[in-house]
């Protein structure tokens, strides 16, 4: 489905939404979790908190009014799913680490978690392209 928003509204959306910043925040978190898996960070993480996709800035955008006009697009759907999975897999990783299963945590990190991160970036790229079109 097309993105039925005029050029002026798209410009306003681009100014309100820092899509690159949202992607960067998730990449920073991914790197932090990678260091946590390797034992380089001793700070305790809570799986329940990590698993909440609505508490980060991107999550509030996805569920809030900022993305209302995007809800009918495939890019929005892809982002919503990928973002939820990113947090869900992050929570699973923390749970595995608390159980002492570093190998399984690392496997989830390298596979499902990394794939969900890639899908977030792909969806944000599509949304950015939609907002650039005249």
N, C-alpha and C positions, 0 to 999 in steps of 0.2 A: 504494500500500500504506500502511496505517496505521502509526503510530509506536507500537509496542507497549511502552510504558514507563509505569510508574505515576507519579503526581503527585510523590511524594517523590524518585524518581530524576530526574525532569525538573528539579526544583528544584536538585538537586545538580549536574546538567549546566549549568544556567544560571549557577551560582556558579563553576564551573570554566572555562567558556568565555566569553571576552569577545568575543562576535560583533561588537558595534559597534566595538570596538577593532581587530579583525582587518580589518574593512572600512575603517576609518580609515587603518590602516597601508598598505593597498593604494592608497588614494586619495592619500596622501602620496607614495608611490613614483611613482604616475602623474604627479603634479605635478612631481616631481623630474625624471622622464624627459622631460617636456614642456619644462622649462627646459634640459635637456641638448640636446635637439633644436634649440632656438633659439640655442644657443651661449652661454647664460648661465652654464653650469657647465663648467669645463675639466677636472675630475677624470675620469680614464679609467675607463670601465666595461668589464667583461669579459662578452661575450655568453654564455659558458658558465656563468658564475655567475648572471647575470640569468635565464637559462633554466631554472634548477633550482627547480622548484616545491616540492620537499620541504625546502628549507632555511629558509623563513620559518615563523613560528609557525602560520599557517593551514595550510600544507602538512603540518606535523608532526601537526596535529590530524586532517586529512583521512585521512592514512595510518596514524595511531596509534589507540590504544584509545579515545580521547575520543569518537570518532564511531561506534564499533562498533554501537551500537543504532540508528544512523541509516542504516546502509549499505543497507538494503532500501528506502529511501524515494527518490522521484524527486528530492526536493530535494537529497539527498546526491549523487546521480548528476550533477545539474545543476551543483552546486558543484565537484565533482571535475573535470568537463570544463572549465568556465569558468576555473577556477584554473590548470589546466595550460595552457590557451590563453593566458591572461594572461602567464604567464612565457615561453611560446614566442614570442609576438608581441613581447614586450619584448626577447628575444634577437635576433629578426630586425631590430628597430629599431637596436639597437647595431651589428649587423653592417653594416647599410646605411650607418650614419654612418661607420663605419671605412672603408668603400669610397668615401666622399665623396658618397653619394647622399642628401642631406638631404631632397629633395623626396619620395622614396619612403618614407623613414623617417617623415616627417611624415604622409604618406598612411596608412600602417599605423597610426600613433598615433591619428589622428583617426577611423579606421574600425574595423578589427578589434580593435585594442587597447582602444579606448574601449568597444566592444560587449562585450568579454570582462569589463571592469570592471563594466559594468551588470549582466551576468549573475551575477557574483559577488555583488553587492549584492542582487539579486533572490533568489538561492538562500539567502543568509544570512538574509534576511527571512522566507522560507518556513520555514527551520529554526527561527528564533526563534519563529515562530507555532506550530510543532509543539511546542516546549518550553513554550509558555504554556498549551496546552490542558490541561484537567483530566484 
